[in-house]
Amino acid sequence: MGRLIHRGFVLLVLVTFAPSLGAVGYVVPPGDLEATLASAAPGDTLRLEAGVHRGPITISTQVHLIGDPGAIIQGANHGTTLILAADGISVRGLTVRGSGADLSRDDAVVLIDRSSNVTVENCRVEARGFGIYLKAGGEHRIINNEISGDPALPIARRGNGIHLWHTENNIVQDNHLVDVRDGIYLSFAHDNLIHRNEGATLRYGIHYMYSERNTLTENRFTACTGGIALMFSMKNRIASNELTDNEQFGLLCQQLEHSLLEDNYLAGNGRGFYIQNSAANEFIGNRLEGNGVGAYLTAGSERNLFTMNRFDGNLVQVFEDHPGDHSGANAFFRA
């Protein structure tokens, strides 16, 4: 049972859900969040009561935010709503909304800013700009969030649902994405696990550039312009993803090298695999059904190995455009 305590000029409630020895728990009614954060010490837990908690809010102390059902952090419809700028912060069970929509200024609903070991879990993120933006740092966990964009905006003017920039060793898992530009976007982001996310009506489900050693497994994207687009990257593992009914392609490889693509299901796409200027990859055990073209190889793609893949009912099973010297030709083997 709780008791009232006083820190500074703010009346707070001590409760029994402190996460570690010496930590304090607070019940925070609407209107008290900023003052409570000013009083909180590292390791403290803040339980936000139902209602609207006004932002923007910057958290620069390692605290844990937990939302009661109906707890909302509401921004001012410009800039970023919630900035997480300390190591070890966690945010769970909140609705966060009300950012700006200026992509040139990186307006986001949630910004994880140059920190490490931050968790955003079980939140609803209503985005006009970027949804959850991971900026530098790493070792974050972005898990089981509902992220939606603004369908009234043209898709090119929407932000990405989860945006990773110069960040490493993150887990992005079990998120649902709809009506944003790209569901998950990575740039110079290495050694990440992107697992069991799903989305629809996006430009690309997953889109990344200049990113290495990432693992993409069991993601599902449908009715997008493209399912997964991998550009200028190497040493990735893309396995057991389901990419269906995407307009242009299921999985685009553009200058992808030394990567493994296995056990993916690509059906009903304009092209299943669209492989452009990509080399030394292995395509193993994939299933391609009912696409316009099962596997389309062009622009100097070479030394790729295809084995144990199943092609069923594609209008064109394989198209290979390989002008000039065939010394680096791709190899196709049946099971």
Secondary structure, 3 states (H helix, E strand, C coil): CCEEEEECCEEEEECCCCCCCCCCEEEECCCCHHHHHHHCCCCCEEEECCEEEECCEEECCCCEEEECCCEEEECCCCCCCEEECCCCCEEECCEEECCCCCHHHCCEEEEEECCECCEEECCEEECCCEEEEEECCECCEEECCEEECCCCCCHHHCCCCEEEECCECCEEECCEEECCCCCEEEECCECCEEECCEEECCCEEEEEECCECCEEECCEEECCCEEEEEEEEECCEEECCEEECCCCEEEEEEEEECCEEECCEEECCCEEEEEECCECCEEECCEEECCCEEEEEECCCECCEEECCEEECCCEEEEECCCCCCCCCCEEECC
